């Protein structure tokens, strides 16, 4: 882990999406944060020590999903699959598929393995899985403010973690027209080994791209409610609101992933944020940890 001294900064951005609206003079105290995302090898040590079973490895509850037949409640997770070539418009989100047997040990489904990918970030991790690992390690998930402050690396009001100019050589993102064309100019079609790209000015790897990362905060639009706040956190689930799915509480994830492209998402920026239901892990969501001092 690396020590982040803390300080004052403007969280968010007023130049991209409405949910990023800024808050001024936000303060975070010093903390330590993982140099990179938690890897398959690290999560394997947790599994070997505890026998922990992730959400994706458990069948869907009949009480929570009473209308689903038994064969649709099998353990599994959501996996990205590139749609077949088409001349028409690709239906929104048609690239996501529920795959029985997909989990952290089998990222693309039951036939896939993490052998040879030990240094890749662990994926298919639901929020409670990340919390369980953090508690075992004696650490915590970062708040959104901690995560963004660390991701900026001391640069003030820059678009990216390295400056204002996008570069495929700086992070594992999507190159080409999403979701049908990926030139993988950065060298990777999917996740990359942690530390494959240059660190930010604090020495932190993959704060941009590779996989999204869980934070403690519940999701709501903008940051204006935390103007001048010290160590802010959106800790009340009842305040969570995503206008795309009203009534579904969600956590903030940060950093973008290997699926973020210029023509879709473009959330590979420190200020960018997305909402994710805590009970759902996917093939592009992982996490890193902090130690509060």
Secondary structure, DSSP 8 states (H G I E B T S, - for coil): -EEE--EEEEES-SSS-GGG--EEEEEE--EEE-SS--BHHHHHHHHHHH----GGGS---TTT-TTS-GGGSSSEEEEE------SS---TTTTEEEEET-BTTBTTSTT---TT-TTBB--S--HHHHHHHHHHHT-EE--HHHHHHHHHTT-SS-SSSS-SS--TTSSB---SSTTT----TTS-SS--BTT-S---TTS---SSBSSEEEEEEE--S-SGGGTT-BS-----GGG---GGGTT---EEEES--TT-BTTBB---STT-EEEE-TT--BTTEE--EEEE-
